Amino acid sequence: MVEIPEARGSEAEIRRREGAAILAAIPAGAVPVALDLGGAMPDTESLTALLTRWDEAGRNACFIIGGAEGLDQAVQARAEYRLSLGPLTWPHFLVRGMLAEQLYRVQAIRTGHPYHRTWRPNA
């Protein structure tokens, strides 16, 4: 995990500065995945399949969580995938925890661990 220092200035300047730092931090060969409200909302099994496909291709996902002003257009353009955790807006510290839980759940599915339950109770 790479923490980008919060930039100062106008909204556009903050996005530009943070965006430049984010772009510089993306590892070579990684799949940049931008957390974005307008992104795809896969279920956990579909996210597992997607991450597995990238892993099998020798590419690690690099998840990008924007700051309070959002992601700069250059970062959005560099993203190969946009992922939404739902339509609600969350502070980036909570998004980290939610993403970490999903990645733990993905790993549980991959290893056959019983943490993830595919059934859903009837309402």
CORMO-V927414 format. One record per backbone hydrogen bond with DSSP energy under -1.0 kcal/mol. CO is the residue of the C=O (numbers start at 0). NH is the residue of the N-H. If there is no record, write none. Layout:
# CORMO-V927414
co=CO nh=NH
co=CO nh=NH
This chain:
# CORMO-V927414
co=9 nh=13
co=10 nh=14
co=11 nh=15
co=12 nh=16
co=13 nh=17
co=14 nh=18
co=15 nh=19
co=16 nh=20
co=17 nh=21
co=18 nh=22
co=19 nh=23
co=20 nh=24
co=26 nh=29
co=30 nh=61
co=31 nh=79
co=31 nh=80
co=32 nh=63
co=33 nh=82
co=35 nh=38
co=39 nh=83
co=42 nh=46
co=43 nh=47
co=44 nh=48
co=45 nh=49
co=46 nh=50
co=47 nh=51
co=48 nh=52
co=49 nh=53
co=50 nh=54
co=51 nh=55
co=52 nh=56
co=53 nh=58
co=54 nh=57
co=59 nh=30
co=61 nh=32
co=63 nh=34
co=66 nh=69
co=71 nh=75
co=72 nh=76
co=73 nh=77
co=74 nh=78
co=80 nh=33
co=81 nh=39
co=82 nh=35
co=90 nh=94
co=91 nh=95
co=92 nh=96
co=93 nh=97
co=94 nh=98
co=95 nh=99
co=96 nh=100
co=97 nh=101
co=98 nh=102
co=99 nh=103
co=100 nh=104
co=101 nh=105
co=102 nh=106
co=103 nh=107
co=104 nh=108
co=105 nh=109
co=106 nh=110
co=107 nh=112
